[in-house]
């Protein structure tokens, strides 16, 4: 493998790692938002006793 191919491979790996990390952060953020929406719904009493999944 030539030097330029190694550089390309390293750039690709760094890109993929950054993208995976970004997706993971986005997923955690979405989970946090949906959890807080659910909690707000429960606090308003819209879920309890109705069997409704917010």
C-alpha positions in Angstrom: 0.0 0.0 0.0 1.4 3.4 -0.9 1.6 6.3 1.4 -1.3 8.1 -0.3 -3.5 5.0 0.1 -2.7 5.0 3.8 -3.6 8.6 4.1 -6.9 8.0 2.3 -7.6 5.0 4.5 -6.9 7.1 7.6 -9.1 10.0 6.4 -11.9 7.6 5.7 -11.6 6.0 9.1 -11.6 9.4 10.8 -14.6 10.5 8.8 -16.5 7.3 9.6 -15.7 7.6 13.3 -16.8 11.2 13.4 -20.0 10.4 11.6 -20.8 7.5 13.9 -20.1 9.7 16.9 -22.4 12.4 15.5 -25.2 9.9 14.9 -24.8 8.5 18.4 -25.1 12.0 19.9 -28.1 12.8 17.7 -29.7 9.5 18.9 -29.0 10.3 22.5 -30.5 13.8 22.1 -33.6 12.4 20.5 -34.0 9.8 23.3 -33.7 12.6 25.8 -36.3 14.7 24.0 -38.8 11.9 23.7 -38.2 11.0 27.4 -38.8 14.6 28.5 -42.0 14.8 26.3 -43.2 11.6 27.9 -42.4 12.9 31.4 -44.3 16.2 30.6 -47.2 14.2 29.4 -47.2 12.1 32.6 -46.9 15.2 34.7 -49.9 16.7 33.0 -51.8 13.5 33.8 -52.6 12.8 30.2 -51.2 9.2 30.4 -52.1 8.0 33.8 -55.3 6.1 34.1 -56.2 6.3 30.4 -53.8 3.6 29.1 -52.6 6.0 26.5 -49.0 5.8 25.4 -47.8 9.4 24.8 
